[in-house]
Amino acid sequence: MMLATPSQTVGPYFRLGLDELNQSDVAGVGAHSPILVQGQVLDGAAEPIPDCVIEVWQADENGEYAFINGKPNEKARAGFAGFARVPTDIDGRFQFRTVKPGRVPYIDARMQAPHALIMIGMRGLLKFLMTRLYFPDPSSAEDPVLLLVDAARRPGLIGVREGENELRWQVRTQGPGETVFFDY
């Protein structure tokens, strides 16, 4: 005889199963002018989402990625990690240390504004959400990806400067002020 079992969403496992993989320093050793990015992940009712994982990939100060096709990039700054994985706390807050990335080319050779690729995983999702965090910079006005986003929603992708070396960025997973998420 088979018994029905209750349905289960994915997680909570980000803290339990992946804690040893967490590291919050994208900048790595030798970073000039590191930036602390602090933020919070909220649901559609503006309630914090604990037990998320935020993954960050970005280029170094000169627009070089730490790895290309899985191999170390010798042009990247020595000591640059280029990646971080940070969990949210009980209040949905996260933070990581990074640098303002250099501009990198888009698929048509136009230059992109300084940004980090952000992946967000949380219980109930079988596929990570993908978005971008743009660093305040005048070149954002001409970024080819940002120009694809409705003008009213673009500010939600740009970090807010708080002090010389701090950025604040909030992620809304749905509802009013929802963060723009990209297909992949």
N, C-alpha and C positions, 0 to 999 in steps of 0.2 A: 504494500500500500504506500502511495506517495502522498506526502503532506505538503500543502502549500506553504511557502515561506514568504515573509514580508518583503516588499520591494525595498530597494536600497539605492540611494544616490551615491555617486562617487564621493569618497571621503567620509569623515575627515581624516586625511592622511598626510597632508602636506607637512605639518609639524611632526607627526609621528614617524612617517616613513622616509622623509627627505631631509630631515634636519642636518644630517652630516654633510649634505651637499650645499648647504646655504653658505654664502659668502657675500658680504655687502660692499666690497671694494672694487669697483670697475677701474678706478684710476691706477691702482697698483703703486709700486714703489717708484720714486723719482718724479712724481706728478708735480707740475708747477701750477699753483693756484687751484687746488682741489675744491670741488663744490659739493656741498651736502644737499642732497635732494630729499625732502620730506614730503609725505603725502598721506592720503587716506583713501580707502576703497569703500564706496557707499552703494547701497542698493537703491531701487526705485523710490523707496519711502525715506531716503536719506538716512537709513540706519547703517551703521558700520558692518562690514563683512569681515569677520575674523577667519583665520585659517586659509587665507589666499596665499598664493605664491606669485611673486612678481619676478620675472626674468628680464634682464636688461642686456642688450647687445648694442655696441656703438663703436665708432671709430675714435682714434686718439686725437690729440690736438692738431695733428697735421693731416687728418682725413685718412689715416691708415688703420685698417682693421687688424686685430691681433692675429687672426687666423683667416686664411683664404682657402676654401675647399678643404677644411680640416687640417691644413698644414700651417705651421707658424709663419707669419709674415715678417721677414727680416727688415722691412721698411718701417714697421711699427716701433714706437718708442720702447726701448728696453724697459722691462718691468710692467708694461701696460697689460692689464688683465683683459679688458674689453668685454667682460661679462660679469654679471652678478645674479644671484638668486636670493631673494629676501622674502621672508614670510611677513604677513600682516599680524599684528597683535590682536588682543581681544577687542580693541577699539577700531580695528581695521587700518591701523597706522603702519607705515613702513618708512624706511630710510636707507639710502645708499650713498656712498662716496664716489664721485666721478670727476671728470674734467669736461670742459666745454669742447665737444668734438669739432674737428675741422670739417669743412664742406666736402661732400663726396659726390661723384657724378651720378646722375639719373640714367635710366636705360637709353635715353636719347642724347646723352652727353651734357645736358643742362646740369648746372650744379644745384644740389639740394642744400637747404639751410641746415645749420647744426641741429642734430636730433639724435635721439636714441630710440631704438625699436624696443617696444615693451610688450611682453606676453604675460597674460594674467590667467592663472588657473585657480579654480575654486570648486567646492563641492557642487554637484548638480550639473557640471559642465563636462562633456566628454571631449571637447575641443577647446584649447586655450583661446582667449580673446586676444586679438592683436591690435595694438594702437601705436602711436608715436608720442614721444615727449619732445617738443621743440624747446630749445634754449632761446631766451630772448635775444633777438638779433635782427637787424634791419633786412637781412636777406630772406627772412620768412615771407615777406611780401611777394617774392618771386619763386618760392619753392614749388616745383612742379606737382608734388603730391598734395601739399597744403592747398594749392589752387583748385584741386578737384573737390575739396570740401566746401559746403555751403558757408559763405562768409560769416554768418551768424554763429556757426558752430566752431569756427577756427580757434577762438580764444581758449576753448577747453583743452586744446592740444598744446598750448604754450605755457610753460612754467612761469610762475610769478616770482620775480626776484625779491628776496627778503634779506637784506644785508648784502655785502659785497660777494660773499661766497656761499650763499644759500638760495635754494629755489624751493618753492612750495607748489605741489601739483595734486589736484584731486581727481579721482576717477569715479564717475557715476555709471553704474552698469546698465541702468535703464531709467525711464521717466524724464521729468524736466531736467534739462542740463546734461542729458546723457552724453558721455564721452563718445567720440567717433571711433568705431572699430572697423578694421579693414578685413576684407576677405583674403584668404591665402590658400 
